[in-house]
Amino acid sequence: MDRVNIYSDTVNIVTEKDQVVFNYDYSKVDNQNKDINAISKIEIRLSCNNLPNLDKTSKSDPRVIVFYQDKRFEDKKTVINWIRIGSTETVDDNLNPEFTKSFIFDYYFEYLQNLRFVVLDMDDEAIDLEDNDYIGYIDLSISDLLSESKSKKCTFKLNSEVPEGMGFKKNMIVGFNATITLSLEILKDNNYYALMNISGKNLDKKDVFGKSDPYFIIYKKTPNDSWAKVYQSIVIKNTLNPDWTGIDISLLQLNSGDDKKLLKIEVWDWDRDSEPDYIEFELINDKKKEKNENDKKSKKNYTNSGSLVFNRILIKEDQSFSSFTLGGTEIDVDFAIDFTNSNGEPDHVTSLHYINPKFDPMDFYSMNDYQKAISAIGYVLEPYDTNKMMGAYGYGGCFNKSTKPSFDYPLNDNPEHPKVLGTRGVLDTYTEALKKVALYGPTNFKPMIEKIRTESRANVSSASVNGHRTLLKYNILVFLTDGTITDMEETIHEIELASRYPMSIIIIGVGRANFDLMKKLDSDDKTVDYRDIVQFVPFNKFIDNPFKIASETLAEVPFQLLSYARKNDVYPPFAVRTVEKEEPKK
């Protein structure tokens, strides 16, 4: 049962006369201990229309109470609390109120941020909140609002039923036409990125028969004093004096918006057939650099391993990811599911495809690993496509009574219309496909990537708007696989081609196989100067927590979309106005 709380260890609420600023600290959820950065800040303003008149001698006195869903996964149970964020002011004697107080939220792409808006008719004699007359409510996620409110506002009919777990009493007078309207604005914040040109000078020679093949990695310090990789350059072959040009990275990604955050740069020599050789590292922090220089001077005959030169650092204002989602860019999602025989026959309890007889699509812990991965990612991405249609494909199996394996087969048996309705549709289609498929092999990724790459060609408008082409759609292809792929070299080449198109690729390793070779796809051996579009995650690390699955797999997508937009000079279909953020008074 849902519960209502006012306080939580994960929230920070600042209430002012005209606004409520709310932040939910996801880094504290399940001890994630990593930098989790908001994409932007969203301001929501509220109004209502056609509210029922519940007062005998005058009109209703409405107020909206706003709640945020605090969802935890504890001991294989889902625990939901609704945190009371705050409320609007009360508007006396008004059935069509426009409220002055606004609500400001940090927006995260990789989390499903659910809100609840409860409308009450306030009574001066009420002691507790539940003693006021109940009018109705609406549940929405921030991603729902960004997708639905292409005109910057959206209107919803109020539900007159009382939400489960809340102590309000249903009123006998029902407002059948009562609505609530939410108006959105993106607050201008964190929309900057760095353009850099970096050179290496006199780097160490690590190869026996040639010069080094250097690349570098940038790390930032995390809250738990570990290092998080934020950028990896391309490999420049056979040189001790490499030049890396046109490096672009969001400041939010680079330093979490903190100019004092410690950064580390490591330089490596790439080897195709063995582990990379370590050349050197550089700390971007004046005090630590000074200490290191003193340490070096105390040693006789010290020789460094070369140097890095920042020839150009330019900070530019960027579009925000939310300006694309609010501005009409759709997110198109396709799942590609592994039906190779290494999964085990679906009717065997040890199979990765085994369906629990007590399977409940609303119960995460009743699912097999494929179902868990689909639901954890699908429900987060679903709101970003207005028609909620998703692709469900299979690869590595023999489908529809064929004796030959297919590697891009639509699981609904309809090549002309391979999409199904929402995450629930993907789960249902997957379950039905298990009854008809013959597991086979091999594990080939190239055909599926090529298919989505071909589709993504139409994602950018051919005609310009105000001198710019627009990004109509961005594709996300999600592979679920139980082992290392067979067509590795072909897939790497296809990924290099796909990196020039508006798409991202997520690969989730299901089961207990050794996935070390799969990391090659995650741009670790990048020799092509274009976008990093692949994210690989071994599912076992997060098997019982959909929050962690989603955050690990989806956190890079906004930056990948923005990287495509910058490199190709594309904009949202509709202009999105941003406003300067006002800091709350202390």
C-alpha positions in Angstrom: 0.0 0.0 0.0 1.2 3.5 -0.8 2.1 5.6 2.2 2.3 9.4 2.7 5.3 11.0 4.3 6.3 14.6 4.7 10.0 14.0 5.3 12.6 11.8 3.6 16.4 11.5 3.9 16.7 12.0 0.1 14.9 15.3 -0.3 15.6 19.0 0.1 12.7 21.4 0.0 13.0 25.2 0.0 9.7 27.0 0.3 9.3 30.7 -0.5 6.3 32.9 -0.9 6.0 32.4 -4.6 7.8 29.1 -5.3 8.8 25.7 -3.9 12.2 24.4 -4.9 12.4 20.6 -4.6 15.4 18.3 -5.1 15.4 14.5 -4.7 19.0 13.2 -4.1 19.2 10.0 -6.1 22.8 9.4 -5.1 21.4 8.4 -1.6 19.0 5.9 -3.0 20.5 2.4 -2.4 23.9 3.9 -1.6 24.7 4.6 -5.3 27.7 6.8 -4.3 28.2 8.5 -7.6 27.6 11.8 -9.2 24.0 12.0 -10.4 23.3 15.3 -12.2 20.1 16.8 -13.2 19.7 17.6 -16.9 18.0 20.8 -16.1 15.4 22.5 -13.8 11.8 22.5 -14.7 9.3 25.0 -13.4 5.6 24.0 -13.2 2.7 26.5 -12.7 -0.8 25.3 -12.0 -4.4 26.4 -12.8 -7.8 24.6 -12.6 -11.1 24.9 -14.5 -14.7 23.9 -13.9 -14.1 22.8 -10.3 -17.3 21.7 -8.5 -18.8 24.1 -6.0 -18.6 22.4 -2.6 -19.5 25.5 -0.5 -23.2 26.2 0.4 -23.0 30.0 0.7 -20.1 30.8 -1.6 -17.8 29.1 -4.2 -15.1 26.6 -3.4 -11.7 27.8 -2.0 -9.2 25.5 -4.0 -5.6 24.7 -3.2 -3.4 22.1 -4.9 -1.2 19.8 -2.7 1.9 18.4 -4.6 3.5 15.1 -3.8 6.6 13.3 -5.1 6.9 9.5 -5.3 9.7 8.0 -3.2 10.0 4.4 -4.5 12.4 1.9 -2.9 13.2 -1.7 -3.5 13.8 -3.4 -0.2 14.0 -7.2 0.6 12.5 -8.0 -2.8 9.5 -5.7 -2.1 8.5 -2.5 -3.7 7.9 0.3 -1.0 6.2 3.5 -2.2 6.0 6.7 -0.1 4.4 9.9 -1.3 6.4 12.9 0.0 4.4 16.0 0.5 6.4 18.7 -1.2 4.2 21.7 -0.5 1.1 23.4 -1.9 -0.1 26.4 -3.8 -1.8 29.2 -2.0 -5.6 29.1 -1.4 -7.7 31.0 -3.9 -10.9 32.1 -2.3 -14.3 31.8 -4.0 -13.1 30.6 -7.4 -13.9 27.6 -9.5 -11.3 28.5 -12.2 -8.2 29.4 -10.1 -4.8 30.4 -11.4 -2.2 29.8 -8.7 0.7 32.1 -8.2 3.1 29.7 -6.4 5.2 27.6 -8.7 7.2 24.4 -8.2 10.7 23.9 -9.4 12.1 20.4 -9.9 15.5 18.9 -10.9 14.9 16.8 -14.0 16.7 13.5 -14.5 16.3 11.6 -17.8 17.3 8.2 -16.4 14.6 8.2 -13.6 10.9 8.0 -13.7 9.9 11.0 -11.5 6.3 10.6 -10.6 4.2 13.5 -9.2 0.8 13.7 -7.7 -1.4 16.8 -7.7 -4.3 16.7 -5.2 -7.0 19.5 -5.4 -8.8 20.4 -2.2 -11.5 22.8 -1.2 -10.0 24.4 2.0 -12.1 24.7 5.1 -11.1 27.3 7.7 -12.2 25.0 10.5 -10.2 22.0 9.3 -7.5 20.8 11.7 -5.8 18.2 9.5 -5.2 18.3 5.7 -7.6 15.3 5.3 -10.4 17.2 6.9 -10.8 19.5 3.9 -13.2 18.7 1.1 -11.6 16.5 -1.6 -12.1 17.5 -5.2 -9.8 15.2 -7.3 -6.2 14.3 -8.3 -3.9 13.5 -11.2 -0.7 11.4 -11.3 1.9 12.3 -13.9 5.7 12.0 -14.4 7.9 14.8 -15.4 8.8 12.9 -18.6 5.0 12.7 -19.3 4.8 16.5 -19.0 7.8 17.1 -21.2 6.4 14.8 -23.9 2.8 15.9 -23.7 3.2 19.7 -23.3 4.5 20.5 -26.8 2.6 23.8 -26.5 4.3 24.4 -23.1 1.2 23.6 -21.2 -1.1 20.6 -20.9 -4.5 20.0 -19.4 -5.8 16.8 -17.7 -9.1 15.8 -16.3 -9.1 15.4 -12.6 -9.8 11.9 -11.2 -12.5 12.2 -8.5 -11.5 8.9 -6.8 -9.3 9.1 -3.7 -5.7 7.7 -4.2 -4.9 4.5 -2.4 -3.3 5.1 1.0 -4.4 8.7 1.3 -6.8 9.7 4.0 -9.1 12.0 2.1 -12.8 11.3 1.9 -14.6 11.2 -1.4 -17.1 13.9 -1.9 -20.6 13.2 -3.0 -20.5 16.2 -5.4 -18.3 15.2 -8.4 -16.9 17.7 -10.9 -17.1 15.6 -14.1 -15.5 18.4 -16.2 -13.0 19.5 -13.6 -9.5 19.9 -15.1 -6.0 20.9 -14.0 -3.6 22.6 -16.4 0.2 22.5 -15.9 2.4 25.1 -17.6 6.1 24.3 -18.0 9.2 26.3 -18.5 12.9 25.2 -18.6 15.0 27.2 -16.2 18.3 28.2 -17.9 20.9 26.2 -16.0 23.9 23.9 -16.8 23.5 24.5 -20.5 27.2 24.9 -21.3 29.8 22.7 -22.9 33.6 22.8 -23.5 35.3 22.7 -26.9 39.0 21.7 -26.6 42.0 21.0 -28.7 44.7 19.0 -26.8 48.2 18.0 -27.9 50.6 15.5 -26.5 54.3 16.4 -26.6 57.2 13.9 -26.4 55.1 11.1 -25.0 56.9 7.9 -23.9 57.6 5.4 -26.6 55.8 2.1 -25.6 55.8 0.0 -28.7 58.8 -2.1 -29.6 58.6 -1.8 -33.4 57.0 1.7 -33.6 55.9 4.7 -31.8 53.0 4.8 -29.3 49.3 4.8 -30.3 48.1 7.3 -27.6 44.7 8.1 -26.3 43.6 9.8 -23.1 40.8 9.4 -20.5 39.4 12.2 -18.3 38.0 11.3 -14.9 36.3 13.4 -12.2 36.3 12.8 -8.5 33.0 11.4 -7.1 31.4 11.9 -3.7 32.9 8.7 -2.3 36.5 9.7 -3.5 36.6 7.3 -6.4 37.2 8.3 -10.0 34.4 8.3 -12.6 35.3 8.2 -16.4 33.7 11.1 -18.2 35.5 11.2 -21.6 37.7 9.0 -23.7 39.5 10.4 -26.8 40.1 8.6 -30.1 43.3 6.7 -30.6 45.9 8.4 -32.7 48.3 5.8 -34.2 52.1 5.8 -34.4 53.0 9.2 -32.9 54.6 10.6 -29.8 53.1 14.1 -30.5 49.4 13.5 -31.0 46.8 16.3 -31.7 43.2 15.8 -30.5 40.9 18.4 -32.0 37.2 19.2 -31.8 36.7 17.6 -28.3 33.3 18.6 -27.0 31.9 17.7 -23.6 29.1 19.0 -21.4 30.3 20.8 -18.3 27.7 19.0 -16.4 29.2 15.7 -17.5 32.8 17.0 -17.1 32.7 18.5 -13.6 29.1 18.3 -12.4 28.8 22.1 -12.7 31.5 22.5 -10.0 34.5 24.5 -11.2 36.5 23.3 -8.2 35.9 19.6 -8.8 39.1 17.6 -9.2 39.8 16.1 -12.6 42.4 13.5 -13.7 43.7 12.8 -17.2 45.4 9.5 -18.0 47.3 8.9 -21.2 47.5 5.4 -22.5 49.1 3.6 -25.4 46.6 1.5 -27.3 47.4 -2.1 -28.3 45.1 -4.2 -30.4 46.1 -7.6 -29.1 46.9 -6.8 -25.5 46.1 -4.5 -22.5 46.9 -0.8 -23.1 50.2 0.5 -21.7 50.0 3.3 -19.1 52.0 6.4 -20.1 51.2 9.1 -17.5 48.5 11.0 -15.8 47.8 14.7 -15.0 45.9 16.3 -12.1 44.0 19.4 -12.9 44.2 21.0 -9.5 46.8 23.7 -8.7 47.6 22.7 -5.2 48.1 19.0 -6.0 50.2 19.8 -9.1 52.4 22.1 -7.0 53.0 19.2 -4.5 53.7 16.8 -7.3 56.2 19.1 -8.8 58.0 19.5 -5.5 58.1 15.7 -5.1 59.7 15.4 -8.6 62.3 18.0 -7.9 63.4 16.1 -4.8 64.4 13.1 -7.0 67.6 13.2 -9.0 67.5 12.5 -12.8 63.7 12.7 -12.9 62.3 12.6 -16.5 58.6 13.1 -17.1 56.6 11.0 -19.6 55.8 13.9 -21.8 53.3 16.7 -21.5 49.7 17.6 -22.5 49.1 21.1 -23.9 45.6 22.6 -24.0 45.8 24.6 -27.2 42.2 25.8 -27.0 39.4 25.8 -24.4 36.2 27.4 -25.3 33.1 27.4 -23.1 29.9 27.7 -25.2 26.2 27.8 -24.3 24.4 24.6 -25.3 20.9 23.6 -25.9 19.5 21.5 -23.1 18.2 17.9 -23.5 14.9 19.0 -22.1 14.6 21.7 -24.8 14.6 18.8 -27.4 12.0 16.7 -25.5 9.8 19.7 -24.8 10.5 21.1 -28.3 9.0 18.1 -30.1 11.8 15.6 -30.6 10.5 12.1 -30.1 12.5 9.2 -28.5 12.0 6.0 -30.5 12.8 2.8 -28.6 13.5 -0.7 -30.1 14.3 -3.8 -28.1 16.3 -6.6 -29.6 16.1 -9.9 -27.6 18.5 -12.8 -27.7 16.9 -16.1 -28.8 20.1 -18.2 -29.2 20.2 -21.7 -27.8 22.7 -20.8 -25.0 19.8 -19.3 -23.1 18.4 -22.8 -22.5 14.9 -24.0 -23.5 12.2 -21.7 -22.2 10.2 -24.4 -20.5 13.2 -25.4 -18.3 13.3 -23.6 -14.9 17.1 -22.9 -15.4 16.5 -21.1 -18.7 17.1 -17.4 -18.9 13.8 -17.3 -20.8 11.8 -19.2 -18.2 8.5 -17.5 -17.4 7.4 -17.7 -13.7 3.9 -19.2 -13.5 3.2 -16.4 -11.0 4.5 -13.7 -13.3 2.8 -10.3 -12.7 3.8 -7.4 -15.0 3.4 -5.1 -12.0 5.7 -7.2 -9.8 9.4 -6.7 -10.7 10.5 -9.6 -8.6 8.2 -12.1 -10.4 10.1 -11.5 -13.7 12.9 -13.3 -15.5 16.0 -11.2 -16.3 14.9 -10.3 -19.8 11.5 -9.1 -18.5 13.3 -7.1 -15.7 15.6 -5.3 -18.1 12.7 -4.5 -20.5 10.5 -3.1 -17.7 13.3 -1.2 -16.0 14.3 0.7 -19.2 11.0 0.6 -21.0 8.9 2.4 -18.4 11.5 5.2 -18.2 11.7 5.7 -21.9 8.0 5.2 -22.8 6.7 8.7 -22.0 9.1 10.3 -24.6 7.2 8.9 -27.5 3.8 10.5 -27.8 2.2 7.4 -29.4 4.0 5.1 -26.9 4.9 2.6 -29.6 8.0 0.5 -29.2 9.8 -2.0 -31.4 10.2 -5.6 -30.2 12.6 -7.7 -32.3 14.3 -11.0 -31.9 17.7 -12.3 -33.1 19.5 -15.6 -33.2 16.3 -17.7 -33.3 14.2 -19.4 -36.0 10.9 -17.6 -36.0 7.5 -18.2 -37.6 8.3 -21.9 -38.4 11.4 -20.9 -40.4 14.4 -23.3 -40.4 16.8 -20.4 -40.8 17.8 -18.0 -38.0 16.8 -14.3 -38.3 18.7 -11.4 -36.7 16.1 -8.6 -37.0 12.7 -10.4 -36.7 9.6 -8.4 -35.5 8.2 -10.5 -32.6 4.6 -9.5 -33.5 5.1 -11.3 -36.9 4.4 -8.0 -38.8 7.3 -6.6 -40.7 5.3 -3.7 -42.0 4.2 -2.6 -38.6 6.7 -4.0 -36.0 5.8 -1.6 -33.2 3.7 -2.6 -30.2 2.0 -0.4 -27.6 4.3 0.5 -24.7 6.5 -1.5 -22.4 3.6 -3.8 -21.5 3.2 -4.6 -25.2 6.9 -5.5 -25.4 6.6 -7.8 -22.4 3.4 -9.5 -23.8 4.9 -9.9 -27.3 8.1 -11.4 -25.9 6.1 -13.9 -23.8 4.0 -14.9 -26.9 7.1 -15.3 -29.1 8.7 -17.8 -26.6 5.8 -20.2 -27.4 6.7 -20.3 -31.1 10.5 -19.6 -31.5 13.2 -22.3 -32.0 16.3 -21.2 -30.2 19.3 -21.3 -32.5 22.3 -19.0 -33.2 24.7 -17.3 -33.7 24.7 -14.0 -31.8 24.9 -11.4 -34.6 24.3 -7.6 -33.9 25.1 -6.1 -37.2 21.8 -6.6 -39.0 19.8 -5.0 -36.2 22.0 -2.0 -35.9 22.0 -1.6 -39.7 18.2 -1.7 -39.7 17.8 1.1 -37.1 20.6 3.1 -38.6 18.7 3.0 -41.9 15.5 4.1 -40.2 17.2 7.0 -38.4 18.1 8.6 -41.7 14.6 10.1 -41.8 15.0 11.6 -38.3 16.3 15.0 -39.4 14.1 17.3 -41.4 15.3 18.0 -44.9 13.9 21.6 -44.8 15.4 24.1 -42.5 13.4 26.1 -39.9 14.9 29.6 -39.2 18.0 28.5 -41.0 18.5 25.2 -39.1 17.5 21.6 -39.7 15.4 20.0 -36.9 15.7 16.7 -35.1 12.4 15.0 -35.4 13.3 11.8 -33.7 16.2 10.1 -31.9 16.5 6.3 -31.8 17.5 4.1 -28.9 18.3 0.5 -29.7 18.4 -1.8 -26.7 20.1 -5.2 -27.1 19.5 -7.9 -24.5 22.1 -10.7 -24.9 23.3 -13.7 -22.9 26.8 -13.8 -24.3 29.5 -12.4 -26.5 28.5 -11.6 -30.0 29.7 -13.6 -33.0 30.1 -10.9 -35.6 32.4 -8.6 -33.5 34.4 -6.9 -36.3 31.3 -6.4 -38.5 29.4 -4.9 -35.5 32.3 -2.5 -34.6 32.3 -1.2 -38.2 28.5 -0.9 -38.2 28.7 1.1 -34.9 31.2 3.4 -36.4 28.7 4.1 -39.2 25.8 4.5 -36.8 27.7 7.0 -34.7 27.0 9.5 -37.5 23.3 9.1 -37.2 20.8 10.2 -34.5 20.8 7.0 -32.4 22.2 5.4 -29.3 22.9 1.7 -28.6 22.4 0.1 -25.2 23.7 -3.4 -24.6 22.6 -5.3 -21.5 24.4 -8.6 -20.7 21.9 -11.0 -19.2 23.0 -14.1 -17.2 26.4 -15.1 -15.8 28.5 -15.3 -19.0 31.9 -13.6 -19.3 31.2 -10.3 -21.0 34.7 -8.9 -21.1 34.9 -8.9 -24.9 31.7 -6.9 -25.1 33.4 -3.9 -23.6 35.2 -3.5 -27.0 31.8 -2.2 -28.2 31.7 0.5 -25.5 34.2 2.7 -27.3 37.2 1.5 -25.3 39.3 1.0 -28.5 37.9 4.1 -30.3 39.9 4.9 -33.4 37.2 6.8 -35.3 36.7 10.5 -34.5 33.0 10.6 -34.0 30.4 10.1 -31.3 30.4 7.5 -28.5 27.0 5.9 -28.8 27.3 2.6 -27.0 26.7 1.8 -23.4 27.3 -1.7 -22.1 26.0 -2.9 -18.7 26.2 -6.4 -17.1 22.7 -7.0 -15.7 23.9 -9.1 -12.8 25.4 -6.0 -11.1 21.9 -4.5 -10.7 19.6 -7.5 -11.0 17.3 -6.6 -8.1 17.1 -2.8 -8.5 15.4 -1.2 -11.6 16.6 2.2 -10.4 20.2 1.2 -10.8 19.6 -0.6 -14.1 18.0 2.5 -15.6 20.5 5.0 -14.2 23.5 3.0 -15.4 22.1 2.4 -18.9 20.4 5.7 -19.7 22.5 8.4 -18.0 24.6 8.9 -21.1 21.8 9.2 -23.6 21.1 12.9 -23.1 24.7 13.8 -23.7 24.8 11.5 -26.8 21.8 13.3 -28.3 23.3 16.7 -27.6 26.6 15.6 -29.1 24.8 14.6 -32.3 22.9 18.0 -32.3 26.1 20.0 -31.9 28.1 18.1 -34.6 25.2 18.3 -37.1 23.8 21.7 -36.2 20.2 20.5 -35.6 17.6 22.0 -33.3 14.3 21.0 -31.8 11.2 21.2 -34.1 9.7 23.9 -32.0 11.5 26.8 -30.3 11.6 26.4 -26.5 12.0 29.5 -24.4 14.3 29.2 -21.4 14.3 31.6 -18.5 17.1 32.6 -16.1 17.0 30.7 -12.9 16.5 32.7 -9.7 18.3 31.2 -6.7 16.0 30.7 -3.7 16.6 33.1 -0.9 18.4 31.7 2.1 
